[in-house]
Every structure is written in C-alpha cells, then in structure tokens.
Amino acid sequence: MPSVVVSTLTVLAMYRVALAIYNVERIALWSSIALGTALEFWYIGHAVVTDGYFISLFLRDFYYSIEVSLVKVTATWFTPTFAPV
C-alpha cells in the first residue's frame, strides 16, 4: 500500500514540476496524466519494489534544483581586505 501512496504523490509532484517549468496548467496536467498512465510506472506503483521511492526522490530533487535556479541572487559578496581602515 505505501507504494501506491508514493506513486500518487509522485504524479502530483510531476504536476507541480511541470507547472514550475512551463507555467501552463494544461501542459502540467497532460504530463502528470502521461506519467500516471504509463505501464512501467503503474507496475512500479503497484509492485513491492523500492524504485517508486527513488523516482519520487529524484523528482523532488529535480524540483528543488529548478526552484533554486529560478531565484534571483541579489546579494553582493563580501570580499575581505586586509588594508588598514
């Protein structure tokens, strides 16, 4: 049963990742439908294998890397100097 829960959460995470990348709900919906109806993903979700957890963790890390790359860095770096003040 936990594999089914993880696969459902992975499909929902796929929707969120596609929405973050494309900013179009229609693309996000179709990408999550494509993942949820794929035969291999369905098998991994219903069989007792650990691959479902790895897919979920990979998708989480991919989403985190997208969010980090979209953040604009406005901080200025402090360069220490040893000159007398």
TARAUR-V622067 format. One record per residue. N is the residue number from 0. RES is the residue in one small letter. SS is DSSP state (~ for helix, > for strand, _ for the rest). PHI is phi in whole degrees, -180 to 180 (none if undefined). Layout:
[[N,RES,SS,PHI] [N,RES,SS,PHI]]
This chain:
[[0,m,_,none] [1,p,~,-62] [2,s,~,-66] [3,v,~,-67] [4,v,~,-65] [5,v,~,-65] [6,s,~,-68] [7,t,~,-65] [8,l,~,-66] [9,t,~,-68] [10,v,~,-65] [11,l,~,-66] [12,a,~,-68] [13,m,~,-63] [14,y,~,-61] [15,r,~,-66] [16,v,~,-66] [17,a,~,-66] [18,l,~,-68] [19,a,~,-70] [20,i,~,-77] [21,y,~,-99] [22,n,_,57] [23,v,_,-130] [24,e,~,-66] [25,r,~,-66] [26,i,~,-66] [27,a,~,-64] [28,l,~,-65] [29,w,~,-68] [30,s,~,-70] [31,s,~,-71] [32,i,~,-66] [33,a,~,-63] [34,l,~,-69] [35,g,~,-67] [36,t,_,-100] [37,a,_,-69] [38,l,~,-64] [39,e,~,-66] [40,f,~,-65] [41,w,~,-64] [42,y,~,-65] [43,i,~,-64] [44,g,~,-70] [45,h,~,-103] [46,a,_,-89] [47,v,_,-93] [48,v,_,-132] [49,t,_,-90] [50,d,~,-65] [51,g,~,-61] [52,y,~,-68] [53,f,~,-68] [54,i,~,-64] [55,s,~,-64] [56,l,~,-67] [57,f,~,-64] [58,l,~,-66] [59,r,~,-65] [60,d,~,-67] [61,f,~,-64] [62,y,~,-64] [63,y,~,-63] [64,s,~,-68] [65,i,~,-68] [66,e,~,-63] [67,v,~,-68] [68,s,~,-73] [69,l,~,-85] [70,v,_,-76] [71,k,_,-87] [72,v,_,-88] [73,t,_,-116] [74,a,_,-76] [75,t,_,-98] [76,w,_,-83] [77,f,_,-88] [78,t,_,-107] [79,p,_,-71] [80,t,_,-120] [81,f,_,-108] [82,a,_,-82] [83,p,_,-68] [84,v,_,-86]]
